Amino acid sequence: MPTFIHGKSTGVLLNEYDLSAYFNSVDASTSLETAETTGFGSSAKSYIPGLVDATISLSGMFATDASGSDAVLATILGSATTPILTIPFETGSIGKKAIVAKAHETSYSTSNPVGDIVSVSADFNASTDGTTNVTYGLRTGVTLTAGASIAYGALAALTAVDNAASSAAGGISNLHVTANSISGGTTTIKVQHSTDNSTWADLITFSAVAASTVTSQQSAVASTVNRYLRVLPSTAGSSGAITFHVSFARF
């Protein structure tokens, strides 16, 4: 029996913002350019693979909030820093599918119909890391957090995700800290991996998150990723709470 997912649970995390409530449609696409190699005497066309291209399109509602759809999308257009974008398919659940992306915003538009709400739309093109030229701008991965607010004293290892097997080519992870009232010290968020869901080793350690600071980060690894993954947060803070989202995509 097929297992279907309703679109109402989709989320939109862009840099340090949870913009889920502002959007009602997300389209993601990956395509491969091909170059024709058909020669004389051939009876059918032949091709070789070329460059991969990946795009994400968002559409939804215009809002005037200081950190709402218009303020965020208008600001990042043309930014020299590539935006970090995560699209969880089932918000609030660990181990569910997510699009893990790093992509430039290429267009932003608004629409003002006389008989309906003012709307927004934006397009993004995936970007490489600029060093290894790996197109990990858009990958399919899993969520490692539920995105709930966690009090400073309750930060502990989260539920592990079982991939059924290890993978050898590395992967990428996105971190979005969307709310943070922890004071008195920094917060450290790690992705750990394990072969047996018992003994754990650090795989990715994101840069420490300063007190009362919201932020986003993407980090990559090129080594083997073991079967199980989990997130381990910790803090030197003495009060407050933090809301963060972590996803991971294997290569």
Residue pairs with C-beta under 8 A, 6 or more apart in sequence:
5 89
5 90
5 97
9 89
9 90
9 91
9 92
10 20
10 26
10 87
10 88
10 89
10 91
11 18
11 20
11 86
11 87
11 88
11 91
11 147
12 18
12 19
12 20
12 22
12 23
12 26
12 58
12 85
12 87
13 19
13 20
13 85
13 86
13 87
13 88
13 174
13 176
13 178
13 245
14 72
14 76
14 83
14 84
14 85
15 72
15 76
15 83
15 84
15 176
15 216
16 176
16 177
16 178
16 214
16 215
16 216
17 67
17 72
17 176
17 178
18 147
18 176
18 178
18 243
18 245
19 68
19 69
19 72
20 91
22 60
22 61
22 63
22 68
22 69
22 120
23 58
23 59
23 60
23 61
23 69
24 59
24 60
24 61
25 57
25 58
25 59
25 60
26 56
26 57
26 58
26 87
27 56
27 57
28 54
28 55
28 56
28 57
28 87
28 99
28 101
28 138
29 54
29 55
29 56
30 52
30 53
30 54
30 138
31 52
31 53
31 54
32 49
32 50
32 51
32 52
32 53
33 49
33 50
33 51
33 52
33 53
34 47
34 48
34 49
34 50
35 47
35 48
35 50
36 45
36 46
36 47
37 46
37 47
37 48
38 44
38 45
38 46
52 135
53 125
53 126
54 101
54 103
54 125
54 126
54 135
54 137
54 138
55 103
55 123
55 124
55 125
55 126
55 138
56 85
56 87
56 99
56 101
56 103
56 123
56 124
56 126
56 138
57 121
57 122
57 123
57 124
58 73
58 120
58 121
58 122
58 123
58 124
59 119
59 120
59 121
59 122
60 69
60 119
60 120
60 121
61 69
61 117
61 118
61 119
61 120
62 69
62 70
62 110
62 117
62 118
62 119
62 120
63 69
63 70
64 70
64 71
65 71
69 120
70 110
70 120
73 105
73 108
73 120
73 122
74 108
76 83
76 105
77 105
77 107
77 108
77 122
78 105
79 104
79 105
82 102
82 103
82 104
82 127
83 102
83 103
83 104
83 105
83 124
84 101
84 102
84 174
84 176
84 216
84 217
84 218
85 99
85 101
85 102
85 103
85 124
85 174
86 98
86 99
86 100
86 101
86 174
86 176
86 245
86 247
87 98
87 99
87 101
88 96
88 97
88 98
88 143
88 147
88 245
88 247
89 96
89 97
89 98
90 96
90 97
90 143
91 147
92 146
92 147
92 148
93 143
93 146
94 143
94 144
94 145
94 146
94 158
94 159
94 161
95 142
95 143
95 144
95 159
95 161
95 162
96 142
96 143
97 140
97 141
97 142
97 143
98 140
98 141
98 142
98 143
98 247
98 249
99 138
99 139
99 140
99 141
100 138
100 139
100 140
100 141
100 172
100 173
100 174
100 247
100 248
100 249
101 124
101 126
101 137
101 138
101 139
101 174
102 126
102 127
102 129
102 136
102 137
102 138
102 172
102 174
102 218
103 124
103 125
103 126
103 127
103 137
103 138
104 124
104 125
104 127
105 122
105 123
105 124
106 123
106 124
106 125
107 121
107 122
107 123
108 120
108 121
108 122
109 120
109 121
109 122
110 118
110 119
110 120
110 121
111 118
111 119
111 120
111 121
112 118
113 119
125 137
126 135
126 137
126 138
127 137
128 134
128 135
128 136
128 137
129 136
129 220
132 222
134 220
134 251
136 172
136 220
136 249
136 251
139 171
139 172
139 249
139 251
140 249
141 171
141 172
141 247
141 248
141 249
141 250
142 161
142 229
142 247
142 248
142 249
143 245
143 246
143 247
144 158
144 161
144 173
144 191
144 229
144 230
144 231
144 246
144 247
144 248
145 158
145 231
145 244
145 245
145 246
145 247
146 158
147 178
147 243
147 244
147 245
148 243
149 179
149 241
149 242
149 243
150 233
150 241
150 242
150 243
151 240
151 241
152 182
152 235
152 237
152 238
152 239
152 240
152 241
152 242
155 187
155 233
155 234
155 235
155 242
156 232
156 233
157 192
157 200
157 230
157 231
157 232
158 230
158 231
158 232
158 233
159 230
160 194
160 197
160 228
160 229
160 230
161 228
161 229
161 230
162 197
162 227
162 228
163 225
163 227
163 228
163 229
163 250
164 227
165 227
166 195
166 224
166 225
166 226
166 227
167 224
167 225
167 250
167 251
168 224
169 222
169 250
169 251
170 220
170 221
170 222
170 223
170 224
170 225
170 250
170 251
171 220
171 221
171 225
171 248
171 249
171 250
171 251
172 218
172 219
172 220
172 221
172 248
172 249
172 251
173 191
173 204
173 206
173 218
173 219
173 220
173 246
173 247
173 248
173 249
174 216
174 217
174 218
174 245
174 246
174 247
175 189
175 206
175 215
175 216
175 217
175 218
175 219
175 244
175 245
175 246
176 216
176 244
176 245
176 246
177 187
177 189
177 209
177 213
177 214
177 215
177 216
177 242
177 243
177 244
178 214
178 243
178 244
178 245
179 214
179 241
179 242
179 243
180 187
180 209
180 211
180 212
180 213
180 214
180 240
180 241
180 242
180 243
180 244
181 212
181 239
181 240
181 241
181 242
182 211
182 212
182 235
182 237
182 239
182 240
182 241
182 242
183 211
183 212
183 237
183 238
183 239
183 240
184 211
184 236
184 237
184 238
184 239
185 211
185 235
185 236
185 237
185 238
186 208
186 209
186 210
186 211
186 235
186 236
186 237
187 208
187 209
187 211
187 233
187 234
187 235
187 236
187 237
187 242
188 205
188 206
188 208
188 209
188 233
188 234
188 235
189 205
189 206
189 209
189 231
189 232
189 233
189 244
189 246
190 202
190 203
190 204
190 205
190 206
190 231
190 232
190 233
191 202
191 203
191 204
191 229
191 230
191 231
191 232
191 246
191 248
192 200
192 201
192 202
192 203
192 229
192 230
192 231
192 232
193 200
193 201
193 203
193 225
193 226
193 227
193 228
193 229
193 230
194 200
194 201
194 226
194 227
194 228
194 229
194 230
195 226
195 227
195 228
196 228
197 227
197 228
200 230
200 232
201 226
203 221
203 225
203 226
203 229
204 219
204 221
206 217
206 219
207 217
209 215
209 242
209 244
211 237
212 240
225 248
225 250
229 248
231 246
233 242
233 244
235 242
